[in-house]
């Protein structure tokens, strides 16, 4: 168990670097010897799972790999996965559930959904002409495009193909639909006049809204919904070159994410208003907009980077040439902390003290939901575990579960919360801390103090 001086050092360090940027991280190559063509890497939103394609004995197969240094795992054999119009198609033929368990791909037999936990591989639909399947968050269903009367239309089907696919669009005209599914919403593109524009289907309401965009130009929008389906990111033609855009589905006009440069942008948004994209000056590179632009690759040759991002922008993945082949690279900007609660909370004068944990980009927060007045004084304590009852001091049912190694005063905010935020900084890796909140509540008990359950936090 950590010593008190060591914990105090961690606590003081965490307080000191809350507002400082993360240390520069180094991209890591995850694959080698992947063969010709593109890797089409994607990353699960909530798991350390990267899926990609590579050539094995002349057949294109699907693999997964983690960013922790473990070797790749081949998930298909003899599948000969299809990727669209040749190996240089820039739309990924893969889709992965948020937990990394379910992965969709297609080949000559149709659209498959692979269960990486059990190894089962099921053909959900026989559609095989550029379906570009996209799974829902939990992997329970997927959308894809398939030809009907000369037009590509959008369909939805359950992952097991137990029920017939349901057609969602009709008479869509020329070009691809490239549907993307999140939170019971489907974004897709179709022609409006001479421009490819975006539309959204609400699966619960059974309605289609759009066009959401205007004068977006020719070519594909490559639209993707953000994890909560509250916005869509896409590329549109503006000032004679492709521009990455973000459009809130709550209303308003599209917002330019990153000005300048050219080439396909292939933007993808995370859940924290960050966008990863490729941008071309002399060669395509991977940038992250939040909203300031940060470059994460350099000195590469031609070809598309095909970037992807997880829920909080903690992991970026892309392909890059290595030894005359495209390989998968990843940048892990930070690791999420593992948090659990132990012990119990005392009874405040109103409501209850309910612990919560929240993540925003490369910061994590632990806190309490309360029904106490705004401005109520609280304290966040960091120390070593203990079990000291406060009943003898006049606070029955309350316990000090950590020692006072370091502490910070806090005030209940307008939402009724006490929150302590710390960076998921590389310097804190492999550290374990124990923390607790206490609030000043003079009518709750004679001591006037109520304590929360404790938090045990580990950065892997």
C-alpha positions in Angstrom: 0.0 0.0 0.0 1.2 3.5 -0.8 2.8 5.5 2.0 1.2 8.8 3.2 4.1 11.0 1.9 3.8 9.3 -1.4 0.1 9.9 -1.6 0.5 13.5 -0.5 3.0 13.9 -3.3 0.5 12.5 -5.8 -2.3 14.7 -4.5 -0.2 17.9 -4.6 1.0 16.9 -8.1 -2.5 16.3 -9.3 -3.6 19.7 -8.0 -0.6 21.4 -9.7 -1.2 19.9 -13.2 -5.0 20.1 -13.5 -4.7 23.1 -15.8 -1.5 22.1 -17.6 -1.3 20.4 -21.0 -0.5 16.7 -21.3 3.1 15.7 -21.9 3.8 15.0 -25.6 3.1 11.4 -26.4 4.7 9.3 -29.1 2.7 7.5 -31.8 3.1 3.7 -31.6 3.0 1.3 -34.6 0.6 -1.5 -33.8 1.1 -3.7 -36.9 3.8 -5.0 -39.2 3.8 -6.9 -42.5 0.2 -6.1 -43.3 0.5 -6.4 -47.0 -0.6 -4.1 -49.8 -3.6 -1.8 -49.7 -5.3 0.1 -46.9 -5.7 -1.1 -43.3 -9.0 0.9 -42.6 -8.3 1.1 -38.9 -11.2 1.8 -36.5 -11.2 2.0 -32.7 -14.0 1.1 -30.2 -15.4 4.1 -28.4 -15.2 2.6 -24.9 -12.6 -0.2 -25.1 -9.0 -0.6 -26.1 -9.8 -2.5 -29.3 -8.6 -1.5 -32.7 -9.9 -3.4 -35.8 -8.2 -3.3 -39.2 -7.7 -5.3 -42.3 -4.5 -7.0 -43.6 -3.5 -9.5 -46.3 -2.9 -13.1 -45.3 -2.0 -15.6 -48.1 -3.6 -13.3 -50.7 -6.9 -12.9 -48.7 -7.9 -9.7 -46.9 -8.6 -10.6 -43.3 -9.8 -8.8 -40.2 -7.7 -8.4 -37.1 -7.9 -6.7 -33.8 -5.2 -5.2 -31.6 -4.9 -3.3 -28.4 -2.7 -0.3 -27.8 -1.0 -1.8 -24.7 1.6 -3.6 -26.8 -0.1 -7.0 -27.0 0.1 -8.7 -30.4 -2.7 -8.5 -33.0 -5.3 -11.3 -33.2 -6.6 -12.6 -36.5 -10.4 -12.7 -36.4 -11.2 -14.1 -39.8 -9.7 -16.8 -42.1 -10.4 -17.0 -45.8 -13.0 -14.3 -45.5 -11.5 -12.1 -48.3 -13.1 -9.0 -46.8 -14.3 -6.5 -49.4 -13.5 -2.8 -49.2 -15.5 -1.1 -51.9 -14.0 0.3 -55.1 -10.6 -1.2 -54.8 -8.1 -1.1 -51.9 -7.9 2.7 -52.0 -11.6 3.4 -51.1 -11.5 5.8 -48.2 -14.8 4.7 -46.5 -14.0 2.1 -43.9 -15.7 -1.2 -44.6 -15.6 -2.0 -40.8 -17.7 -1.0 -37.9 -17.3 -1.8 -34.2 -19.6 -1.7 -31.2 -18.7 0.7 -28.4 -17.4 -2.2 -26.1 -15.3 -3.7 -28.9 -17.2 -7.0 -28.9 -19.1 -6.9 -32.2 -17.5 -6.0 -35.6 -19.2 -5.8 -38.9 -17.6 -6.3 -42.3 -18.7 -7.6 -45.7 -17.6 -10.0 -48.4 -19.1 -12.0 -51.3 -21.5 -13.8 -48.9 -22.9 -10.5 -47.5 -22.7 -8.4 -44.3 -21.2 -10.3 -41.4 -21.2 -9.5 -37.7 -18.4 -11.2 -35.7 -18.6 -11.8 -32.0 -15.0 -11.4 -30.8 -15.9 -12.9 -27.4 -17.4 -16.2 -28.7 -15.9 -16.3 -32.1 -19.3 -16.6 -33.8 -19.5 -15.1 -37.3 -23.1 -14.5 -38.6 -24.3 -13.2 -42.0 -26.9 -10.6 -41.1 -27.8 -9.9 -44.7 -26.7 -11.1 -48.1 -26.2 -7.6 -49.4 -22.8 -7.5 -50.9 -22.7 -4.5 -53.3 -20.9 -1.7 -51.3 -23.1 -2.1 -48.2 -20.6 -0.3 -45.9 -22.4 -1.6 -42.7 -22.5 0.5 -39.5 -23.3 -1.0 -36.1 -25.3 0.7 -33.4 -23.6 1.4 -30.1 -24.4 -2.0 -28.5 -23.9 -4.0 -31.7 -27.5 -5.1 -31.7 -28.4 -3.8 -35.2 -26.8 -2.2 -38.2 -27.6 0.0 -41.2 -26.2 -0.5 -44.7 -26.9 0.5 -48.3 -28.1 -1.8 -51.0 -29.5 -1.3 -54.6 -33.2 -1.0 -55.2 -34.4 -0.1 -58.7 -31.0 1.3 -59.7 -30.5 3.5 -56.5 -28.6 2.6 -53.4 -31.0 2.8 -50.4 -30.6 2.6 -46.7 -31.6 -0.6 -44.8 -31.6 -1.6 -41.1 -31.3 -5.2 -39.8 -30.6 -7.0 -36.5 -27.1 -8.4 -36.1 -28.3 -12.0 -36.3 -30.5 -11.4 -39.4 -33.3 -13.0 -37.5 -35.9 -10.7 -39.1 -35.9 -9.4 -42.7 -34.1 -6.1 -43.3 -36.3 -3.0 -43.2 -35.9 -0.4 -46.0 -35.6 3.1 -44.6 -35.2 5.2 -47.8 -36.6 5.1 -51.4 -36.0 6.8 -54.7 -32.7 8.2 -53.4 -31.1 8.7 -56.8 -27.5 8.6 -57.9 -24.5 8.1 -55.6 -23.9 6.5 -52.3 -26.0 6.8 -49.2 -23.2 5.9 -46.7 -25.5 5.7 -43.7 -24.2 6.0 -40.1 -26.2 4.9 -37.0 -26.1 6.2 -33.5 -28.7 6.5 -30.7 -31.7 5.6 -32.9 -30.6 8.2 -35.5 -29.3 7.5 -39.0 -27.5 10.1 -41.1 -27.2 9.6 -44.8 -26.5 11.5 -48.0 -28.4 12.0 -51.2 -28.5 14.4 -54.1 -30.4 17.6 -53.9 -30.0 19.2 -57.3 -26.3 19.0 -58.1 -25.2 18.7 -54.5 -24.9 15.8 -52.1 -26.7 16.8 -48.9 -27.3 15.3 -45.5 -30.6 13.9 -44.0 -31.3 12.3 -40.7 -33.8 9.5 -39.9 -35.2 9.3 -36.4 -35.9 5.6 -35.9 -38.1 6.1 -32.9 -40.3 8.8 -34.4 -40.2 7.2 -37.8 -39.4 10.6 -39.5 -36.8 11.8 -41.9 -35.5 15.4 -41.6 -33.5 17.3 -44.3 -31.8 18.4 -46.1 -29.8 19.5 -43.2 -27.1 21.1 -45.4 -27.1 23.2 -48.6 -24.6 23.8 -51.4 -22.3 21.1 -50.1 -20.9 20.3 -53.5 -20.3 17.1 -55.3 -18.7 14.0 -54.0 -19.3 12.2 -50.7 -20.0 13.9 -47.4 -18.6 11.0 -45.3 -20.9 12.0 -42.5 -20.6 10.5 -39.1 -22.8 11.1 -36.0 -21.1 12.0 -32.7 -21.4 9.3 -30.0 -24.6 10.9 -28.5 -26.0 11.7 -31.9 -26.3 15.3 -31.0 -24.2 16.5 -34.0 -22.8 15.3 -37.3 -19.4 15.8 -38.7 -18.8 15.7 -42.4 -16.8 17.2 -45.3 -18.2 19.7 -47.8 -16.9 21.7 -50.7 -16.1 25.3 -49.9 -13.7 27.8 -51.4 -12.9 25.2 -54.0 -11.6 22.6 -51.6 -13.0 20.1 -49.1 -13.7 21.5 -45.6 -14.5 19.6 -42.4 -17.8 20.7 -40.8 -19.7 20.1 -37.6 -23.5 20.5 -37.5 -25.5 20.5 -34.2 -28.7 18.5 -34.6 -30.3 20.9 -32.1 -30.3 23.5 -34.8 -28.1 26.2 -36.2 -25.7 26.5 -39.1 -22.7 24.2 -39.9 -19.5 25.3 -38.3 -16.1 25.0 -40.0 -13.9 22.8 -37.9 -10.5 23.5 -39.4 -9.8 26.2 -42.1 -7.1 25.8 -44.7 -5.4 23.0 -46.5 -7.1 20.6 -48.9 -7.8 17.0 -49.8 -10.2 14.6 -48.3 -10.8 15.4 -44.6 -12.7 12.4 -43.3 -13.6 14.0 -40.0 -14.8 12.0 -37.0 -16.1 13.5 -33.8 -15.8 12.2 -30.3 -18.2 12.8 -27.4 -16.3 15.9 -26.1 -16.5 18.2 -29.1 -13.1 17.1 -30.5 -12.7 16.2 -34.2 -10.0 14.1 -35.7 -9.3 14.6 -39.4 -6.7 14.4 -42.1 -5.4 17.5 -43.8 -3.0 17.9 -46.7 -0.3 20.4 -47.1 2.5 18.3 -48.8 1.0 14.9 -47.7 -2.1 13.9 -45.7 -1.5 14.2 -41.9 -3.6 13.5 -38.8 -4.8 16.5 -36.9 -7.0 16.9 -33.8 -9.3 20.0 -33.5 -10.5 20.9 -30.1 -11.0 23.7 -31.4 -7.3 24.5 -31.8 -5.6 22.3 -34.3 -2.9 20.0 -33.1 -0.8 17.9 -35.6 -0.1 14.3 -34.6 1.8 12.9 -37.7 4.5 14.4 -39.8 6.9 13.7 -42.6 4.8 11.0 -44.2 4.3 10.2 -47.8 1.1 10.2 -49.9 -2.0 8.2 -49.3 -4.9 8.6 -46.9 -4.4 8.4 -43.1 -8.0 7.3 -42.5 -8.1 8.6 -38.9 -10.4 7.3 -36.1 -11.1 8.4 -32.5 -12.6 7.0 -29.3 -15.3 8.6 -27.1 -13.1 11.1 -25.3 -10.3 11.6 -27.8 -7.9 9.6 -25.6 -6.9 7.3 -28.5 -6.3 8.3 -32.1 -5.6 5.6 -34.8 -4.6 5.9 -38.4 -2.7 4.2 -41.2 0.8 5.3 -42.3 3.4 3.9 -44.6 6.1 1.8 -43.0 8.6 -0.2 -45.0 6.6 0.3 -48.2 3.4 -1.0 -46.6 0.5 0.8 -44.8 0.5 -0.1 -41.1 -1.7 0.9 -38.2 -0.5 3.5 -35.8 -2.0 4.8 -32.6 -1.6 7.7 -30.2 -2.8 7.0 -26.7 -3.1 10.5 -25.3 -4.1 9.2 -21.8 -5.4 6.1 -20.0 -8.8 6.2 -18.2 -8.7 5.7 -14.5 -10.4 2.8 -12.8 -12.6 4.0 -10.0 -14.8 2.2 -7.5 -16.6 3.3 -4.3 -16.4 1.7 -0.9 -18.0 2.4 2.5 -21.2 4.3 2.9 -22.3 7.9 3.1 -23.9 9.7 6.1 -27.3 11.3 6.0 -27.4 15.0 5.1 -30.2 17.3 6.0 -31.7 17.1 2.5 -31.5 14.3 -0.1 -28.5 12.0 -0.2 -24.8 12.2 -1.1 -24.5 10.2 -4.3 -21.0 9.6 -5.7 -20.3 9.9 -9.5 -17.4 9.8 -11.9 -17.2 11.7 -15.2 -14.7 11.9 -18.0 -14.0 14.9 -20.3 -11.2 14.4 -22.8 -8.1 13.7 -20.8 -9.6 14.8 -17.5 -11.6 12.8 -15.0 -13.8 14.0 -12.2 -15.1 12.4 -9.1 -17.9 14.1 -7.1 -21.1 14.1 -5.3 -24.6 14.8 -6.4 -26.4 16.5 -3.5 -29.6 18.5 -2.7 -27.7 20.9 -0.5 -27.9 24.7 -1.1 -25.6 26.3 -3.6 -22.4 27.4 -1.9 -22.4 24.8 0.8 -18.8 24.2 1.9 -17.2 20.8 1.3 -13.8 19.3 1.3 -12.1 16.7 -0.9 -9.7 14.6 1.1 -6.8 12.4 -0.2 -5.0 10.0 2.1 -4.5 6.4 3.1 -7.5 4.1 4.0 -8.8 4.1 7.5 -12.1 3.5 9.2 -12.7 6.1 11.9 -16.3 6.5 13.2 -17.5 10.0 13.8 -20.4 9.0 16.0 -18.4 9.7 19.2 -17.9 13.3 17.9 -21.7 13.8 17.2 -22.1 12.5 13.7 -23.6 9.0 13.9 -23.5 7.0 10.6 -20.5 9.0 9.3 -17.0 7.7 8.9 -13.6 9.1 7.9 -12.5 6.5 5.5 -9.2 8.1 4.5 -6.6 10.1 6.4 -5.9 13.8 5.8 -2.9 13.4 3.5 -4.0 16.3 1.3 -7.2 18.2 0.9 -9.0 20.9 -1.0 -12.0 23.1 -0.1 -14.9 23.1 -2.5 -18.4 24.7 -2.8 -21.6 23.0 -4.0 -22.3 24.4 -7.5 -25.6 25.4 -9.1 -26.3 21.8 -10.1 -26.0 20.7 -6.4 -22.6 19.0 -7.1 -19.3 18.9 -5.4 -16.6 18.1 -8.0 -12.9 17.4 -8.0 -11.2 17.2 -11.4 -7.8 15.8 -12.1 -5.8 15.2 -15.3 -5.2 11.7 -16.6 -1.6 12.6 -16.9 1.1 10.2 -17.8 3.1 11.1 -14.7 0.3 9.6 -12.6 0.3 6.2 -14.3 0.4 3.1 -12.1 -0.7 5.1 -9.0 -3.5 4.3 -6.7 -5.3 7.0 -4.6 -8.0 6.9 -1.9 -10.2 9.9 -1.5 -13.5 11.0 0.2 -15.7 14.1 0.4 -17.2 15.7 3.5 -19.7 18.6 3.6 -20.6 21.1 6.3 -24.2 20.5 7.1 -25.0 22.1 10.5 -28.6 20.7 10.8 -27.7 17.1 9.8 -26.2 16.2 13.2 -24.6 17.8 16.2 -21.1 17.8 14.6 -22.4 19.5 11.5 -20.4 17.3 9.1 -21.6 14.6 6.7 -19.1 12.3 4.9 -19.4 10.5 1.6 -18.5 7.0 0.5 -14.8 6.8 -0.4 -13.2 6.5 -3.9 -10.4 4.1 -4.8 -8.8 5.3 -8.1 -6.1 3.5 -10.1 -4.4 4.8 -13.2 -3.2 1.6 -15.1 
